[in-house]
């Protein structure tokens, strides 16, 4: 078998079989197939696509390129959730302890973020001493004793995906539905999940800008999971405007704490409850989604979810005094209001522009290893559909640098569009795919 022949076969639009895809992935992982040949294959896939069978073969081959996690000590199905990423998305930080409070073990491997803010792990490091690099033994201990862990992904998990993604990133082959789907699902499968809910973001602040593309990606990922004997659901959620009100690291932690305490923004709470209720049914822990939704809502309102969050923070070395008093978390020295230049209705709040504003303040990173300012970010006060008077505060800029504040102001000026006509609120969830 030769890589040249498989590149040619795919270029001609023909499907590769299981053995051929395994040959490519194994050879590339072991440096036996050079970058230039793998680049040619990725470009052929970009133009010719892959069959559902090919995509499942690719996912399995990438899973098998490294170690896999098994949760044999956990009774019942292991549930997991994945978000395709957006602005203000702190869903996992609320969802993980909430599921554990419901008696459902939740072990999630997360990553650091490239973009507007840090990823889940960066945000959690707003707590002094919080450890994300846990050993396999520590992860198992935390899951067994308190039912929840949010930790970093081991470098030995799906090494083929990391290598292939880096290649796609520099060869203009990232935007391929089969390659995206297999990349995401390989990590979920290798992490040992039995039941998976995918939160696929749609809109200006998401990777998938259109609903049609989001549906295609969701259907591809759900199909992969089912072919590999996983229980699957995809929730297609709105990302035209930020989720919740806070965009930043410590700011989002504060908002997550509020939500776990039965407060917080309605859209974040609702999305957590929707995803959580689907997870409970998918994992066969509950029979009725509506009843599961109500049960989870009660756990937010009665404080039990917040208590579980404290247990998780303490178990991973964080300071729970910062949970009890979020004002102890990192914060910016200046909080500057951004006000409406005229009266009207908020017709648009561009999530991407808000994300760029947070990025300009130092809340995110442009390349791996960049430092993050945990205290800065954007606090959204008015969202799509809200009526405002001239001079009303639309958002607050949490900043540590005057020049960066000016840049954030420019981005927010682009983010907000006001109209004289009354505007409808945006839907939170567009579609469910199972």
C-alpha positions as a LaTeX table, in Angstrom:
\begin{tabular}{lrrr}
\hline
Residue & $x$ (\AA) & $y$ (\AA) & $z$ (\AA) \\
\hline
Unk1 & 0.00 & 0.00 & 0.00 \\
Unk2 & 1.32 & 3.44 & $-0.96$ \\
Unk3 & 0.23 & 6.91 & 0.17 \\
Unk4 & 0.43 & 8.12 & $-3.44$ \\
Unk5 & $-2.20$ & 5.62 & $-4.56$ \\
Unk6 & $-4.57$ & 6.58 & $-1.73$ \\
Unk7 & $-4.18$ & 10.30 & $-2.49$ \\
Unk8 & $-4.99$ & 9.60 & $-6.14$ \\
Unk9 & $-7.97$ & 7.44 & $-5.20$ \\
Unk10 & $-9.44$ & 10.16 & $-3.01$ \\
Unk11 & $-8.69$ & 12.85 & $-5.59$ \\
Unk12 & $-10.79$ & 10.84 & $-8.03$ \\
Unk13 & $-13.70$ & 10.92 & $-5.58$ \\
Unk14 & $-13.50$ & 7.27 & $-4.58$ \\
Unk15 & $-14.03$ & 6.02 & $-1.03$ \\
Unk16 & $-11.14$ & 4.60 & 0.96 \\
Unk17 & $-11.67$ & 1.44 & 2.98 \\
Unk18 & $-10.91$ & 0.88 & 6.66 \\
Unk19 & $-7.44$ & $-0.56$ & 6.07 \\
Unk20 & $-6.43$ & 2.26 & 3.73 \\
Unk21 & $-7.44$ & 4.97 & 6.20 \\
Unk22 & $-5.70$ & 3.14 & 9.04 \\
Unk23 & $-2.56$ & 2.96 & 6.88 \\
Unk24 & $-2.62$ & 6.73 & 6.31 \\
Unk25 & $-3.25$ & 7.71 & 9.94 \\
Unk26 & $-0.79$ & 5.23 & 11.42 \\
Unk27 & 1.88 & 6.15 & 8.89 \\
Unk28 & 1.44 & 9.86 & 9.46 \\
Unk29 & 1.47 & 9.53 & 13.24 \\
Unk30 & 4.72 & 7.56 & 13.06 \\
Unk31 & 6.29 & 10.07 & 10.61 \\
Unk32 & 6.40 & 7.42 & 7.91 \\
Unk33 & 4.14 & 9.53 & 5.66 \\
Unk34 & 5.46 & 13.09 & 5.14 \\
Unk35 & 3.51 & 16.30 & 5.62 \\
Unk36 & 3.35 & 17.03 & 1.91 \\
Unk37 & 1.54 & 13.78 & 1.14 \\
Unk38 & $-0.86$ & 14.14 & 4.06 \\
Unk39 & $-1.55$ & 17.71 & 2.95 \\
Unk40 & $-2.42$ & 16.46 & $-0.51$ \\
Unk41 & $-4.79$ & 13.86 & 0.97 \\
Unk42 & $-6.46$ & 16.48 & 3.22 \\
Unk43 & $-6.98$ & 18.76 & 0.22 \\
Unk44 & $-8.48$ & 15.87 & $-1.75$ \\
Unk45 & $-10.88$ & 15.26 & 1.17 \\
Unk46 & $-11.67$ & 18.98 & 1.30 \\
Unk47 & $-12.88$ & 18.91 & $-2.31$ \\
Unk48 & $-14.24$ & 15.36 & $-2.62$ \\
Unk49 & $-15.63$ & 14.82 & 0.88 \\
Unk50 & $-15.91$ & 11.47 & 2.64 \\
Unk51 & $-18.66$ & 8.93 & 2.98 \\
Unk52 & $-20.16$ & 8.37 & 6.46 \\
Unk53 & $-18.31$ & 5.04 & 6.58 \\
Unk54 & $-14.99$ & 6.71 & 5.73 \\
Unk55 & $-15.53$ & 9.38 & 8.39 \\
Unk56 & $-16.20$ & 6.70 & 11.03 \\
Unk57 & $-13.08$ & 4.78 & 9.92 \\
Unk58 & $-11.04$ & 7.99 & 10.19 \\
Unk59 & $-12.39$ & 8.71 & 13.68 \\
Unk60 & $-11.58$ & 5.18 & 14.88 \\
Unk61 & $-8.08$ & 5.32 & 13.39 \\
Unk62 & $-7.37$ & 8.58 & 15.21 \\
Unk63 & $-8.76$ & 7.20 & 18.48 \\
Unk64 & $-6.42$ & 4.22 & 18.14 \\
Unk65 & $-3.38$ & 6.46 & 17.53 \\
Unk66 & $-2.94$ & 6.96 & 21.28 \\
Unk67 & $-4.25$ & 5.98 & 24.68 \\
Unk68 & $-7.93$ & 5.75 & 25.47 \\
Unk69 & $-9.67$ & 6.23 & 28.79 \\
Unk70 & $-12.01$ & 3.63 & 30.28 \\
Unk71 & $-14.22$ & 4.34 & 33.27 \\
Unk72 & $-14.81$ & 0.77 & 34.38 \\
Unk73 & $-15.12$ & 1.81 & 38.01 \\
Unk74 & $-18.17$ & 3.98 & 37.22 \\
Unk75 & $-21.54$ & 2.24 & 37.41 \\
Unk76 & $-23.70$ & 3.18 & 34.43 \\
Unk77 & $-22.94$ & 5.15 & 31.29 \\
Unk78 & $-20.34$ & 7.89 & 31.27 \\
Unk79 & $-21.83$ & 11.13 & 29.96 \\
Unk80 & $-19.98$ & 13.96 & 28.27 \\
Unk81 & $-20.71$ & 17.22 & 26.50 \\
Unk82 & $-18.83$ & 19.09 & 23.80 \\
Unk83 & $-19.26$ & 22.65 & 22.58 \\
Unk84 & $-17.98$ & 23.82 & 19.22 \\
Unk85 & $-17.10$ & 27.08 & 20.96 \\
Unk86 & $-18.50$ & 30.56 & 21.17 \\
Unk87 & $-18.36$ & 33.88 & 22.97 \\
Unk88 & $-19.21$ & 33.76 & 26.68 \\
Unk89 & $-19.64$ & 29.99 & 26.65 \\
Unk90 & $-19.14$ & 28.81 & 30.24 \\
Unk91 & $-21.72$ & 26.02 & 30.01 \\
Unk92 & $-19.41$ & 23.17 & 31.08 \\
Unk93 & $-18.44$ & 24.97 & 34.29 \\
Unk94 & $-22.10$ & 24.99 & 35.37 \\
Unk95 & $-23.12$ & 21.68 & 33.83 \\
Unk96 & $-20.39$ & 19.47 & 35.34 \\
Unk97 & $-21.18$ & 20.03 & 39.04 \\
Unk98 & $-24.92$ & 20.13 & 38.29 \\
Unk99 & $-24.82$ & 16.63 & 36.79 \\
Unk100 & $-22.78$ & 15.38 & 39.75 \\
Unk101 & $-25.35$ & 16.91 & 42.12 \\
Unk102 & $-27.96$ & 14.80 & 40.33 \\
Unk103 & $-25.87$ & 11.69 & 41.07 \\
Unk104 & $-24.48$ & 11.34 & 37.55 \\
Unk105 & $-20.66$ & 11.02 & 37.34 \\
Unk106 & $-19.18$ & 13.64 & 35.03 \\
Unk107 & $-15.52$ & 13.45 & 33.99 \\
Unk108 & $-14.65$ & 15.98 & 31.32 \\
Unk109 & $-11.35$ & 16.49 & 29.56 \\
Unk110 & $-11.15$ & 20.10 & 28.39 \\
Unk111 & $-8.62$ & 22.28 & 26.65 \\
Unk112 & $-7.13$ & 25.73 & 26.74 \\
Unk113 & $-8.56$ & 28.30 & 24.40 \\
Unk114 & $-7.27$ & 30.07 & 21.35 \\
Unk115 & $-9.41$ & 33.10 & 20.65 \\
Unk116 & $-11.57$ & 35.64 & 22.42 \\
Unk117 & $-11.08$ & 34.26 & 25.94 \\
Unk118 & $-9.35$ & 31.31 & 27.51 \\
Unk119 & $-10.92$ & 27.88 & 27.38 \\
Unk120 & $-12.68$ & 26.13 & 30.25 \\
Unk121 & $-9.36$ & 25.30 & 31.92 \\
Unk122 & $-8.05$ & 28.87 & 31.71 \\
Unk123 & $-11.25$ & 30.16 & 33.25 \\
Unk124 & $-11.04$ & 27.67 & 36.13 \\
Unk125 & $-7.48$ & 28.78 & 36.82 \\
Unk126 & $-9.00$ & 32.07 & 37.97 \\
Unk127 & $-9.19$ & 30.23 & 41.30 \\
Unk128 & $-5.90$ & 30.38 & 43.17 \\
Unk129 & $-4.23$ & 26.97 & 43.19 \\
Unk130 & $-6.74$ & 25.26 & 40.91 \\
Unk131 & $-5.06$ & 22.25 & 39.25 \\
Unk132 & $-6.06$ & 21.10 & 35.79 \\
Unk133 & $-3.16$ & 18.70 & 35.11 \\
Unk134 & $-4.41$ & 15.68 & 37.02 \\
Unk135 & $-3.10$ & 12.14 & 36.80 \\
Unk136 & $-5.35$ & 9.29 & 35.68 \\
Unk137 & $-5.46$ & 8.13 & 39.31 \\
Unk138 & $-6.49$ & 11.58 & 40.57 \\
Unk139 & $-9.22$ & 11.83 & 37.96 \\
Unk140 & $-10.63$ & 8.44 & 38.97 \\
Unk141 & $-10.44$ & 9.33 & 42.66 \\
Unk142 & $-12.33$ & 12.59 & 42.18 \\
Unk143 & $-15.00$ & 10.99 & 40.02 \\
Unk144 & $-15.53$ & 8.19 & 42.52 \\
Unk145 & $-15.51$ & 10.39 & 45.63 \\
Unk146 & $-17.33$ & 13.55 & 44.54 \\
Unk147 & $-18.69$ & 12.61 & 41.10 \\
Unk148 & $-17.06$ & 15.33 & 39.03 \\
Unk149 & $-13.76$ & 16.44 & 37.53 \\
Unk150 & $-12.78$ & 19.04 & 34.92 \\
Unk151 & $-9.19$ & 18.41 & 33.88 \\
Unk152 & $-6.74$ & 18.84 & 31.05 \\
Unk153 & $-6.47$ & 16.43 & 28.18 \\
Unk154 & $-3.44$ & 14.15 & 28.25 \\
Unk155 & $-1.00$ & 14.61 & 25.38 \\
Unk156 & $-1.27$ & 10.88 & 24.65 \\
Unk157 & $-4.97$ & 11.19 & 23.82 \\
Unk158 & $-5.54$ & 11.16 & 20.04 \\
Unk159 & $-2.05$ & 12.36 & 18.97 \\
Unk160 & $-3.00$ & 11.87 & 15.32 \\
Unk161 & $-5.68$ & 14.52 & 15.62 \\
Unk162 & $-3.31$ & 17.11 & 17.07 \\
Unk163 & $-0.79$ & 16.48 & 14.33 \\
Unk164 & $-3.36$ & 16.45 & 11.53 \\
Unk165 & $-5.13$ & 19.57 & 12.79 \\
Unk166 & $-1.86$ & 21.52 & 12.88 \\
Unk167 & $-1.31$ & 20.51 & 9.26 \\
Unk168 & $-4.86$ & 21.46 & 8.22 \\
Unk169 & $-4.44$ & 24.82 & 9.94 \\
Unk170 & $-1.61$ & 25.82 & 7.59 \\
Unk171 & $-2.91$ & 24.19 & 4.41 \\
Unk172 & $-6.39$ & 25.80 & 4.21 \\
Unk173 & $-8.18$ & 22.51 & 4.88 \\
Unk174 & $-9.77$ & 23.23 & 8.26 \\
Unk175 & $-13.28$ & 23.89 & 6.90 \\
Unk176 & $-14.07$ & 20.31 & 5.92 \\
Unk177 & $-17.12$ & 18.75 & 7.59 \\
Unk178 & $-15.73$ & 15.16 & 7.68 \\
Unk179 & $-12.37$ & 16.34 & 9.05 \\
Unk180 & $-14.00$ & 18.60 & 11.66 \\
Unk181 & $-16.45$ & 15.89 & 12.72 \\
Unk182 & $-13.80$ & 13.19 & 13.05 \\
Unk183 & $-11.49$ & 15.57 & 14.94 \\
Unk184 & $-14.14$ & 16.39 & 17.55 \\
Unk185 & $-15.54$ & 12.90 & 17.87 \\
Unk186 & $-12.15$ & 11.18 & 18.12 \\
Unk187 & $-11.44$ & 13.09 & 21.33 \\
Unk188 & $-14.88$ & 12.36 & 22.77 \\
Unk189 & $-14.62$ & 8.63 & 21.98 \\
Unk190 & $-11.06$ & 8.38 & 23.33 \\
Unk191 & $-12.16$ & 10.12 & 26.54 \\
Unk192 & $-14.38$ & 7.16 & 27.32 \\
Unk193 & $-17.81$ & 8.76 & 26.90 \\
Unk194 & $-20.83$ & 6.50 & 26.35 \\
Unk195 & $-23.45$ & 9.23 & 25.94 \\
Unk196 & $-22.57$ & 12.56 & 24.34 \\
Unk197 & $-24.48$ & 15.79 & 23.84 \\
Unk198 & $-22.94$ & 18.13 & 21.28 \\
Unk199 & $-23.61$ & 21.85 & 21.69 \\
Unk200 & $-23.14$ & 23.08 & 18.12 \\
Unk201 & $-23.04$ & 26.87 & 18.05 \\
Unk202 & $-24.54$ & 28.76 & 15.10 \\
Unk203 & $-23.98$ & 32.38 & 14.15 \\
Unk204 & $-21.50$ & 35.25 & 13.95 \\
Unk205 & $-19.61$ & 34.22 & 17.09 \\
Unk206 & $-19.43$ & 30.53 & 16.13 \\
Unk207 & $-17.24$ & 28.43 & 13.86 \\
Unk208 & $-20.36$ & 27.43 & 11.92 \\
Unk209 & $-21.90$ & 30.68 & 10.66 \\
Unk210 & $-24.97$ & 29.21 & 8.96 \\
Unk211 & $-27.66$ & 26.86 & 10.21 \\
Unk212 & $-27.26$ & 24.63 & 7.13 \\
Unk213 & $-23.56$ & 24.08 & 7.83 \\
Unk214 & $-24.24$ & 23.48 & 11.51 \\
Unk215 & $-26.86$ & 20.86 & 10.63 \\
Unk216 & $-24.41$ & 19.09 & 8.31 \\
Unk217 & $-21.71$ & 19.03 & 10.97 \\
Unk218 & $-24.15$ & 17.87 & 13.65 \\
Unk219 & $-25.53$ & 15.09 & 11.49 \\
Unk220 & $-22.00$ & 13.92 & 10.66 \\
Unk221 & $-20.94$ & 13.82 & 14.33 \\
Unk222 & $-24.13$ & 12.13 & 15.50 \\
Unk223 & $-23.70$ & 9.54 & 12.74 \\
Unk224 & $-20.10$ & 8.83 & 13.78 \\
Unk225 & $-21.13$ & 8.37 & 17.40 \\
Unk226 & $-23.95$ & 6.00 & 16.56 \\
Unk227 & $-21.71$ & 3.93 & 14.29 \\
Unk228 & $-19.33$ & 3.60 & 17.24 \\
Unk229 & $-22.12$ & 2.58 & 19.64 \\
Unk230 & $-22.47$ & 5.88 & 21.46 \\
Unk231 & $-25.75$ & 7.52 & 22.44 \\
Unk232 & $-25.85$ & 10.89 & 20.69 \\
Unk233 & $-27.76$ & 14.16 & 20.59 \\
Unk234 & $-26.80$ & 17.49 & 19.05 \\
Unk235 & $-28.25$ & 20.77 & 20.33 \\
Unk236 & $-27.90$ & 23.58 & 17.78 \\
Unk237 & $-27.76$ & 26.80 & 19.82 \\
Unk238 & $-27.63$ & 30.47 & 18.91 \\
Unk239 & $-24.32$ & 32.35 & 18.88 \\
Unk240 & $-25.29$ & 35.55 & 17.07 \\
Unk241 & $-24.82$ & 37.30 & 20.43 \\
Unk242 & $-22.78$ & 36.17 & 23.46 \\
Unk243 & $-24.12$ & 33.51 & 25.81 \\
Unk244 & $-24.90$ & 35.11 & 29.16 \\
Unk245 & $-23.64$ & 38.58 & 30.01 \\
Unk246 & $-19.96$ & 38.05 & 30.83 \\
Unk247 & $-17.14$ & 37.58 & 28.34 \\
Unk248 & $-13.80$ & 37.05 & 30.06 \\
Unk249 & $-12.21$ & 34.50 & 32.35 \\
Unk250 & $-12.82$ & 35.40 & 35.99 \\
Unk251 & $-15.93$ & 37.32 & 34.86 \\
Unk252 & $-17.37$ & 34.12 & 33.39 \\
Unk253 & $-16.49$ & 32.20 & 36.55 \\
Unk254 & $-18.48$ & 34.75 & 38.57 \\
Unk255 & $-21.43$ & 34.30 & 36.22 \\
Unk256 & $-21.15$ & 30.51 & 36.48 \\
Unk257 & $-21.23$ & 30.78 & 40.29 \\
Unk258 & $-24.34$ & 32.97 & 40.07 \\
Unk259 & $-26.02$ & 30.42 & 37.82 \\
Unk260 & $-25.11$ & 27.55 & 40.14 \\
Unk261 & $-26.71$ & 29.57 & 42.95 \\
Unk262 & $-30.02$ & 29.75 & 41.08 \\
Unk263 & $-29.36$ & 33.22 & 39.69 \\
Unk264 & $-27.42$ & 34.23 & 36.61 \\
Unk265 & $-28.65$ & 35.01 & 33.08 \\
Unk266 & $-31.67$ & 33.15 & 31.77 \\
Unk267 & $-30.10$ & 32.03 & 28.48 \\
Unk268 & $-27.13$ & 30.35 & 30.20 \\
Unk269 & $-29.38$ & 28.65 & 32.75 \\
Unk270 & $-31.75$ & 27.42 & 30.03 \\
Unk271 & $-29.00$ & 26.01 & 27.82 \\
Unk272 & $-27.44$ & 24.16 & 30.78 \\
Unk273 & $-30.82$ & 22.66 & 31.68 \\
Unk274 & $-31.57$ & 21.62 & 28.09 \\
Unk275 & $-28.19$ & 19.94 & 27.61 \\
Unk276 & $-28.26$ & 18.38 & 31.09 \\
Unk277 & $-31.73$ & 16.92 & 30.66 \\
Unk278 & $-30.77$ & 15.32 & 27.35 \\
Unk279 & $-27.64$ & 13.88 & 28.98 \\
Unk280 & $-29.69$ & 12.33 & 31.78 \\
Unk281 & $-31.96$ & 10.54 & 29.31 \\
Unk282 & $-29.14$ & 9.59 & 26.90 \\
Unk283 & $-27.17$ & 8.12 & 29.78 \\
Unk284 & $-30.27$ & 6.15 & 30.85 \\
Unk285 & $-30.27$ & 7.79 & 34.28 \\
Unk286 & $-33.79$ & 9.16 & 33.78 \\
Unk287 & $-36.66$ & 8.19 & 31.47 \\
Unk288 & $-38.35$ & 11.54 & 30.99 \\
Unk289 & $-36.53$ & 14.63 & 29.73 \\
Unk290 & $-39.09$ & 17.11 & 31.05 \\
Unk291 & $-38.89$ & 15.61 & 34.55 \\
Unk292 & $-35.07$ & 15.60 & 34.30 \\
Unk293 & $-35.16$ & 19.30 & 33.37 \\
Unk294 & $-37.26$ & 20.13 & 36.45 \\
Unk295 & $-34.99$ & 18.06 & 38.69 \\
Unk296 & $-31.90$ & 19.91 & 37.48 \\
Unk297 & $-33.62$ & 23.28 & 37.85 \\
Unk298 & $-34.34$ & 22.44 & 41.49 \\
Unk299 & $-30.68$ & 21.53 & 42.09 \\
Unk300 & $-29.67$ & 24.98 & 40.85 \\
Unk301 & $-32.28$ & 26.70 & 42.99 \\
Unk302 & $-31.70$ & 24.80 & 46.24 \\
Unk303 & $-27.93$ & 25.32 & 46.32 \\
Unk304 & $-26.92$ & 21.68 & 45.88 \\
Unk305 & $-25.25$ & 22.31 & 42.51 \\
Unk306 & $-23.18$ & 25.12 & 44.03 \\
Unk307 & $-22.12$ & 22.88 & 46.93 \\
Unk308 & $-20.94$ & 20.27 & 44.43 \\
Unk309 & $-18.99$ & 22.97 & 42.59 \\
Unk310 & $-17.24$ & 23.86 & 45.85 \\
Unk311 & $-16.32$ & 20.21 & 46.34 \\
Unk312 & $-14.80$ & 20.12 & 42.85 \\
Unk313 & $-12.82$ & 23.34 & 43.34 \\
Unk314 & $-11.47$ & 22.11 & 46.68 \\
Unk315 & $-10.60$ & 18.65 & 45.32 \\
Unk316 & $-8.58$ & 20.26 & 42.52 \\
Unk317 & $-6.66$ & 22.58 & 44.83 \\
Unk318 & $-8.69$ & 25.75 & 44.38 \\
Unk319 & $-9.65$ & 28.24 & 47.07 \\
Unk320 & $-13.36$ & 27.85 & 47.93 \\
Unk321 & $-13.29$ & 31.21 & 49.70 \\
Unk322 & $-13.30$ & 32.62 & 46.17 \\
Unk323 & $-16.50$ & 30.67 & 45.44 \\
Unk324 & $-18.16$ & 32.10 & 48.55 \\
Unk325 & $-16.88$ & 35.58 & 47.72 \\
Unk326 & $-16.26$ & 35.95 & 43.96 \\
Unk327 & $-14.95$ & 39.49 & 44.54 \\
Unk328 & $-11.71$ & 37.76 & 45.61 \\
Unk329 & $-11.23$ & 36.48 & 42.05 \\
Unk330 & $-8.95$ & 38.40 & 39.66 \\
Unk331 & $-10.51$ & 41.67 & 38.53 \\
Unk332 & $-9.58$ & 44.64 & 36.37 \\
Unk333 & $-8.58$ & 47.95 & 37.92 \\
Unk334 & $-10.95$ & 49.96 & 35.70 \\
Unk335 & $-14.61$ & 49.38 & 34.78 \\
Unk336 & $-15.66$ & 51.75 & 31.99 \\
Unk337 & $-19.25$ & 52.12 & 30.74 \\
Unk338 & $-20.01$ & 51.91 & 27.02 \\
Unk339 & $-23.19$ & 53.89 & 26.38 \\
Unk340 & $-25.82$ & 54.24 & 23.66 \\
Unk341 & $-25.30$ & 57.18 & 21.32 \\
Unk342 & $-29.05$ & 57.40 & 20.68 \\
Unk343 & $-32.34$ & 55.87 & 21.71 \\
Unk344 & $-33.75$ & 52.77 & 20.05 \\
Unk345 & $-33.90$ & 49.00 & 20.17 \\
Unk346 & $-30.86$ & 46.73 & 20.06 \\
Unk347 & $-31.26$ & 45.22 & 16.60 \\
Unk348 & $-27.95$ & 43.35 & 16.67 \\
Unk349 & $-25.23$ & 42.46 & 19.14 \\
Unk350 & $-22.44$ & 40.89 & 17.12 \\
Unk351 & $-20.90$ & 38.13 & 19.24 \\
Unk352 & $-17.71$ & 38.10 & 17.20 \\
Unk353 & $-17.15$ & 41.84 & 17.71 \\
Unk354 & $-17.74$ & 41.45 & 21.46 \\
Unk355 & $-15.24$ & 38.59 & 21.41 \\
Unk356 & $-12.70$ & 40.78 & 19.62 \\
Unk357 & $-13.26$ & 43.48 & 22.24 \\
Unk358 & $-12.45$ & 41.00 & 25.01 \\
Unk359 & $-9.46$ & 39.76 & 23.03 \\
Unk360 & $-8.13$ & 43.30 & 22.62 \\
Unk361 & $-8.20$ & 43.69 & 26.42 \\
Unk362 & $-6.03$ & 40.57 & 26.88 \\
Unk363 & $-8.75$ & 38.03 & 27.80 \\
Unk364 & $-7.69$ & 35.60 & 25.05 \\
Unk365 & $-4.64$ & 34.41 & 23.18 \\
Unk366 & $-3.73$ & 34.53 & 19.51 \\
Unk367 & $-1.21$ & 31.72 & 19.67 \\
Unk368 & $-0.42$ & 28.85 & 22.00 \\
Unk369 & 1.45 & 30.00 & 25.09 \\
Unk370 & 0.29 & 33.63 & 25.01 \\
Unk371 & $-0.41$ & 34.99 & 28.51 \\
Unk372 & $-4.01$ & 35.74 & 29.52 \\
Unk373 & $-5.24$ & 38.56 & 31.75 \\
Unk374 & $-7.79$ & 36.71 & 33.86 \\
Unk375 & $-9.50$ & 39.83 & 35.22 \\
Unk376 & $-10.41$ & 41.69 & 32.03 \\
Unk377 & $-13.37$ & 41.32 & 29.71 \\
Unk378 & $-16.73$ & 42.65 & 28.62 \\
Unk379 & $-19.89$ & 42.75 & 30.73 \\
Unk380 & $-22.91$ & 42.92 & 28.43 \\
Unk381 & $-25.84$ & 44.87 & 29.88 \\
Unk382 & $-28.21$ & 45.13 & 26.89 \\
Unk383 & $-28.87$ & 42.43 & 24.31 \\
Unk384 & $-30.90$ & 41.99 & 21.13 \\
Unk385 & $-34.49$ & 43.19 & 21.53 \\
Unk386 & $-33.82$ & 45.49 & 24.50 \\
Unk387 & $-35.01$ & 49.10 & 24.35 \\
Unk388 & $-32.47$ & 51.77 & 25.32 \\
Unk389 & $-32.46$ & 55.52 & 25.84 \\
Unk390 & $-29.64$ & 57.79 & 24.76 \\
Unk391 & $-26.84$ & 57.48 & 27.31 \\
Unk392 & $-27.97$ & 54.12 & 28.68 \\
Unk393 & $-25.15$ & 51.68 & 29.46 \\
Unk394 & $-24.92$ & 48.94 & 26.83 \\
Unk395 & $-21.87$ & 47.22 & 28.29 \\
Unk396 & $-19.03$ & 47.66 & 30.76 \\
Unk397 & $-15.38$ & 47.28 & 29.77 \\
Unk398 & $-13.23$ & 45.67 & 32.47 \\
Unk399 & $-9.72$ & 46.81 & 31.59 \\
Unk400 & $-6.18$ & 47.17 & 32.93 \\
Unk401 & $-4.86$ & 49.33 & 30.08 \\
Unk402 & $-6.15$ & 52.63 & 28.68 \\
Unk403 & $-4.99$ & 51.95 & 25.11 \\
Unk404 & $-6.65$ & 48.54 & 25.16 \\
Unk405 & $-9.84$ & 50.16 & 26.45 \\
Unk406 & $-9.94$ & 52.39 & 23.36 \\
Unk407 & $-9.58$ & 49.35 & 21.10 \\
Unk408 & $-12.39$ & 47.58 & 22.96 \\
Unk409 & $-14.59$ & 50.68 & 22.57 \\
Unk410 & $-14.09$ & 50.56 & 18.80 \\
Unk411 & $-15.10$ & 46.89 & 18.68 \\
Unk412 & $-18.20$ & 47.46 & 20.81 \\
Unk413 & $-19.17$ & 50.34 & 18.53 \\
Unk414 & $-19.24$ & 47.78 & 15.71 \\
Unk415 & $-20.99$ & 45.15 & 17.84 \\
Unk416 & $-24.09$ & 47.17 & 18.71 \\
Unk417 & $-26.62$ & 48.11 & 16.02 \\
Unk418 & $-29.63$ & 50.16 & 17.16 \\
Unk419 & $-32.94$ & 50.45 & 15.34 \\
Unk420 & $-36.09$ & 52.50 & 15.72 \\
Unk421 & $-38.18$ & 49.36 & 15.19 \\
Unk422 & $-38.95$ & 46.93 & 17.98 \\
Unk423 & $-36.89$ & 43.74 & 17.67 \\
Unk424 & $-37.71$ & 40.16 & 18.62 \\
Unk425 & $-35.49$ & 38.28 & 21.04 \\
Unk426 & $-33.33$ & 35.63 & 19.39 \\
Unk427 & $-34.19$ & 31.96 & 19.90 \\
Unk428 & $-31.76$ & 30.06 & 22.12 \\
Unk429 & $-32.04$ & 26.62 & 20.49 \\
Unk430 & $-32.63$ & 26.21 & 16.77 \\
Unk431 & $-32.83$ & 22.46 & 16.44 \\
Unk432 & $-32.22$ & 19.10 & 18.13 \\
Unk433 & $-30.61$ & 16.31 & 16.09 \\
Unk434 & $-30.65$ & 12.73 & 17.37 \\
\hline
\end{tabular}
